[in-house]
Structures are given as C-alpha cells and as structure tokens.
Amino acid sequence: MVPKQENTFRSKDKEVRKTNDSSILSKASVEKCGYPGFDKNHSYYRPFISKTPRRSPSVNRGYWTRCIAIRFAIEQFLEKKRGKPKAIVNLGAGYDPLALQLLNSLSDRSTEDIAFYDVDYPESIENRVSMILSDDFLRGIVYRNSFEIDELEEIHTNNYHTVGCNLKDLDLLQKKLEECGLDFKTSSILFISEVAAVYMPVNASDSLLQWMSQFSDAHSCFLEQIAPAGFNHPFAKVMIRHFKEWGTPLHGLAAYQNLEALKYRWVNLGWEHVEVFDVCTFWNFLLSERYRVECEQTEPFDEWEEFYFFLQHYSIQHASSTLDQMYNLVEHPNPFMQYYRYQINGHECSPVQCESILSNKRIELTMVAAEIKQALPSCRSAGVGASENGIIIQGGLSTSGRTNSAFLITEKQNVIDISSSEISPRMNLSIVPVNNGDYMLIGGRESPVRAFDTCYLYSKGAWKQTASLPYPAFRVSTTKVHYGNENFILLQAGKPHGGWLIWSEQTNEWSQVCCTEPSLTKSWGSSIHYSSQLQYGFITGGMNQHNLPIDDVWEWKLEKRNNRFELHFSPWNLSEGSKVLLARVNSNLAILDNDNAMPLIIGGAGLYKTIKWEEEVIIINMVGQQIENVPLEEPESRPVLVSCQCCCLRDLLFVFGGGCICFSFGSFINENVHCLKVSEK
Ligand SMILES: C[S@@+](CC[C@H](N)C(=O)[O-])C[C@H]1O[C@@H](n2cnc3c(N)ncnc32)[C@H](O)[C@@H]1O
C-alpha cells in the first residue's frame, strides 16, 4: 500500500500535471486563430488534444506573447556562437511542441550541434510520446533524425529527447540527461521553464536553480507569475485565488513576489549575471514591429486594460552562471522598462522610481459611503458626464451584455431612470455636458469592428438624435473648449480611425481638426482637458497609432486658419518618474471645485508598470507644469480603477462601475459606486 503522505504528494502532482491541459488548449487556440509565428499549414497542437477551443482575444494574445517571449530567448541563445554543442532543456515542458516547431524550422545543418530535452513528470512524458508517435507530421519531424524508443516511454534521437523525471529529484534528472548524451562540462545549456517551476515547493525550486548554476556555461529563461503591485491588487488577487482553487498554488510567487525579489533569488542561488523584466517590457520594447503589426491584424481586439495587467503580472528571468559566458536579452535598458540587471562585478540596472512625485501632496482622498438613493447596475466602460444639473451614466457592459440603460443622479443624489430604447446598446462611448445643462452622447461601439458615429443630446428630460460624427469612433476623449465667443467640444476620435474632430454649439456640426503633431494624429485613449482660465489645454497618456505608450504631457492651443481649426502642441519637460506615472490608457479626468487648471487623472491601465494604489490619482498642475500625487487611503477591499467612470460633484469624487476580466483566471467587477471625499492637506 502507498503510504498516506506519498499519496497526497501524488495527487498534488496530478493537479500540477493537469495545469498543462489548459496551457495546451490555449496555445492550440492561438495557433488556430492564425497568430504570427505559428505554422498555418500543419497543426503542432492538434495531436495533443481532442478538440480545439476558441479562447477570448485577450487570452489568445496573452498566450501568444508568452510563446513568442520564450522563443525570443531561445533565438538569442542560439545566435551566440560558442563553438560547442548547445542544449535546450525545457523543465516542465508538458505537451508543448515548441522543440518540434524549432527543430522543423531550423535547417538540418543548423541543428547539427543543437539538442532539445523536454522534461516533465514520467506520466506526462509517456502521454506526450504516444501522442507524438501517433501523429504522422510530428513523428516525421522526430524521424528525420535517428530514432529509437525506450520501451515506448521516451524518445531519444540525435537532437530530440523526452525525459520523464520529477524536477524535485535532481540526481535522477542529471543522470537521465547525461544518459541522453548531455555533456554538462562541454555544452552550452539553456534551461527554460514556462510557468512550470513556479508550482514546485520553494525549497525544491530553489534547489533546482542552485543545481543549474553549477554548470560552467548555463543560462536560464523562466517565465513566471509576479504580483508587481502587491497581493492586494485585484488582478493578482484573482490570479492567486484561481490557482489555489485549482489545487495548484503558485508557491514561487508566494516567496518571490516581484522582479526585485526574483533578481536576488537568482543572485543568491549562485548566478553571476541576472536580468529580470516583465512581459510588458518584452511587449513594449522587444517584440518585433512585424509581429506587432501581424498580431493586430489577426483578430479584432479591444481589451487593452486587462491585457496590460496580464503582461505586467508575468516575469522573464534570464541568468547566466558565469560572467564569462553571459549575454543580455535586453541590450539597451531604458528607465521606462521594468527591468533589473545584476552582475557580480557590480554593473546593475533598475527601473526609474517615482518617489519625487509621490512626496508632493496637495489634497487627499478618503473613501466614504455613497449616499445615492438607489442602487445602480455595475457596468464597465459606460459613458459618464457631470454638470451642475447632476451626473448622467449611460450604456456600458453589464454582466448580461452591452446595455442602453441611462440614469441621471441629481445633486441630492436621487436617481432617475432616463433610458431610451432609441439608443442602441453600446460601450466605450463618451458623455459631455454642453450648454444649458444638456448632455451629448458621442459614438461608442458594439464590437471592436462595429463602432457608432451616432450622437444624442439629452435635453429637457429626453434624448434626441443630433449631428452624427463624420465617421464612427469609440474610446474617444473629449473636452469642452471656448474659442472666440463660441463653445465647442474637441474630440480625439480614438478607435478605429483616429484623428481630431470639433463640434460647434452654434452650428451643431462636426468638422475635422488639423493636428500638427504627427505622433498625436492617430493616438487614442488619452486624457484631454482645456482650461478656460488659462485658455489652453493639455493631452496626456493613451497610445500612439502603433498602440505603444504615450508618456508625455503636451500643451495645446486651438487656432483657426483659413476657416479650419488647427491644434498646436508643445511638450512639457518632465522627469522620467513623472512619465512612468503618466503612461496610462483610458484614465478618467475629473475637475474639483471648478479649479480647472488642476484636473485629476484617475486610474487607467499603466502602460509601463501596474499602477499601485497610492499612485492611482495624480494632479496635473497646468501652471507649474508638474505632476502631483494625491494620497489615497487604501480600503480593505480596493476597487480596480479601470473601465470605470469618474466625476466630481462638489467635494466628492464618484467612481462608477469598472472592473476587468483577469486573463483566464476569472473577473473582478467593482461594486457599482465608490465615493471619495476630497480634503485639503
Ligand atoms: C502550466 S504547465 C506548462 C507547460 C508548458 N511549459 C507550457 O507552457 O505549455 C506546467 C508544467 O510543469 C510541469 N511540472 C510542474 N512541476 C513539476 C515537477 N516537479 N516535475 C516535473 N514537471 C513538473 C507540469 O507537469 C506541467 O506540465
């Protein structure tokens, strides 16, 4: 009889082995959707699964990025000429056909000195082998070289080996790899582990790292979860809970929470050169332009906030055992990367810190109970506008889909249902107060490929359609502008076409605005604001036309030439620490007490790093051209400040709805209303 404790280990291992099932299914979905770098003629994944599911666009994109990041690391390793055999050992390979993909894409000549070793539990390897052997295509790749089967449990060829071994048993692992012909003394070895070692008890994975470090030309690339903004960040919370519920807790993450901790881990376990960075750094700075463009073309996508959370909750850990053999994945680090480098000779890098901004405090915000008289449905990506007549909330994505419900919250916080069936359900729309206490609803979308050009005016208790946009637009940014003696709405037209538009209250017409700054012509997801006191505006945050972060503040002036409006921009001179905090997409902009030269920027998804709770709200000081921090008392259960809508009523800042789908781990939906009281410091 198996002793009880061993039994428990076995069943825990079984749960861990099962994590491979969802991984292989998701990667199969990526392949099926035709993401770049995946073979369009043959399926490498089909032999391992019975049916290919179709995952959501953001899960596909996440898994694709994961695969491409690992391939990038392998390519860097293979590129280095070392004049000796190269070994790529995949620790916890599951059914991942990566080695076979690479073997097939490299020419026979270039595989001469390269061998791949796929390691996993014996049970998983046994299944893997039988699935490879029963598929003509995969068997053909393996057969291309000499072929022998060890009792039908393992494959061993000149350059491909499967190794069934528990990674906790390092003596056996070494013995088995040596039996496969891996000469640890004369080979250059890359150990990869894609979301695998993180499931091992920490003492076992520490021993694994230490064991690897003893080889004179050893390198690593581990891709694992991190919690960059702490375990209390909603995305981290949902991710950690998911793995716990599946009986596969992320032991590695519990012990090594963030990039800095991981850097010290590798250093302390014997590695002379270490670089660790998040997958967001890979996405923003290392992913090739060609791949980026092809990825955008693969399937419609508009889940940017949650995708950036995903990117920032995964790390790439690359180390070399000795400085003599080291190489970098990141050749030219810059302060905007979440990137740490350690070398035993003292050459270190770390990301820019934002402390100077965080020490600059003018007001503070405290969470208080909202006194709104009626519960509102909790929605993401609705439209919200505030004027002296109250706050209007319209549309958004509720738990039962896109909605067209609309509510007016009066100054006394009474709620009036003002929904109209004339307006089709939509999200990512904009609502702007216009003159006489009216509000304008602008654009929005049904799906990312079905955007609206329609606009509606809410006036005297009813909605009526008004002048449409010249073309459809969602994720727009708007501000009211006073020019000459007229009132206008200036609009950055967001997705899908970009550009700038202006609506005249006098003529009730939209017209195009010439943008004189090329990098802002097709930008989207920014915060824009015009100060009537100062008679100029600013724009900050968002993404450029290549969907890469904008981290500047640009001051703008509106001018009319030859009967056409033009926008003229000049950038502020900001510190790197300020820019890191400003690089966020779809933040909210709110104005306190009509002091419209000091608007608040609230939440949004950080594009270089996950925004910590104390960094969520910042003031843009338009006169001083600087960024100031607004301290926030951290509530026990913090909301996530993405896809929410914020606005101020007197000294209260309201946050409506919001939430995110946390990759494939579950979702985090905010309670419908949060209220923050503003007080002077
Ligand atoms: C989430 S799957 C990832 C599989 C593959 N790396 C991928 O990304 O598609 C984790 C893999 O690590 C393997 N693994 C975890 N702990 C292991 C251990 N102690 N020994 C062998 N394999 C292990 C599991 O069996 C599983 O196949």
PDBQT file of the ligand as one rigid body, heavy atoms in Angstrom, charges set to zero:
ROOT
HETATM    1  C1  LIG A 701       1.300  25.130 -16.803  1.00  0.00    +0.000 C 
HETATM    2  S1  LIG A 701       2.093  23.706 -17.402  1.00  0.00    +0.000 S 
HETATM    3  C2  LIG A 701       3.141  24.449 -18.584  1.00  0.00    +0.000 C 
HETATM    4  C3  LIG A 701       3.577  23.510 -19.651  1.00  0.00    +0.000 C 
HETATM    5  C4  LIG A 701       4.457  24.166 -20.716  1.00  0.00    +0.000 C 
HETATM    6  N1  LIG A 701       5.663  24.678 -20.140  1.00  0.00    +0.000 N 
HETATM    7  C5  LIG A 701       3.688  25.253 -21.420  1.00  0.00    +0.000 C 
HETATM    8  O1  LIG A 701       3.938  26.435 -21.158  1.00  0.00    +0.000 OA
HETATM    9  O2  LIG A 701       2.836  24.947 -22.272  1.00  0.00    +0.000 OA
HETATM   10  C6  LIG A 701       3.212  23.276 -16.071  1.00  0.00    +0.000 C 
HETATM   11  C7  LIG A 701       4.004  22.030 -16.358  1.00  0.00    +0.000 C 
HETATM   12  O3  LIG A 701       5.035  21.906 -15.376  1.00  0.00    +0.000 OA
HETATM   13  C8  LIG A 701       5.138  20.553 -15.036  1.00  0.00    +0.000 C 
HETATM   14  N2  LIG A 701       5.757  20.416 -13.689  1.00  0.00    +0.000 N 
HETATM   15  C9  LIG A 701       5.490  21.153 -12.592  1.00  0.00    +0.000 A 
HETATM   16  N3  LIG A 701       6.178  20.690 -11.535  1.00  0.00    +0.000 NA
HETATM   17  C10 LIG A 701       6.927  19.641 -11.992  1.00  0.00    +0.000 A 
HETATM   18  C11 LIG A 701       7.822  18.745 -11.367  1.00  0.00    +0.000 A 
HETATM   19  N4  LIG A 701       8.086  18.816 -10.077  1.00  0.00    +0.000 N 
HETATM   20  N5  LIG A 701       8.394  17.800 -12.137  1.00  0.00    +0.000 NA
HETATM   21  C12 LIG A 701       8.111  17.702 -13.459  1.00  0.00    +0.000 A 
HETATM   22  N6  LIG A 701       7.259  18.529 -14.093  1.00  0.00    +0.000 NA
HETATM   23  C13 LIG A 701       6.660  19.477 -13.368  1.00  0.00    +0.000 A 
HETATM   24  C14 LIG A 701       3.696  20.074 -15.042  1.00  0.00    +0.000 C 
HETATM   25  O4  LIG A 701       3.585  18.670 -15.138  1.00  0.00    +0.000 OA
HETATM   26  C15 LIG A 701       3.161  20.772 -16.267  1.00  0.00    +0.000 C 
HETATM   27  O5  LIG A 701       3.321  20.009 -17.429  1.00  0.00    +0.000 OA
ENDROOT
TORSDOF 0
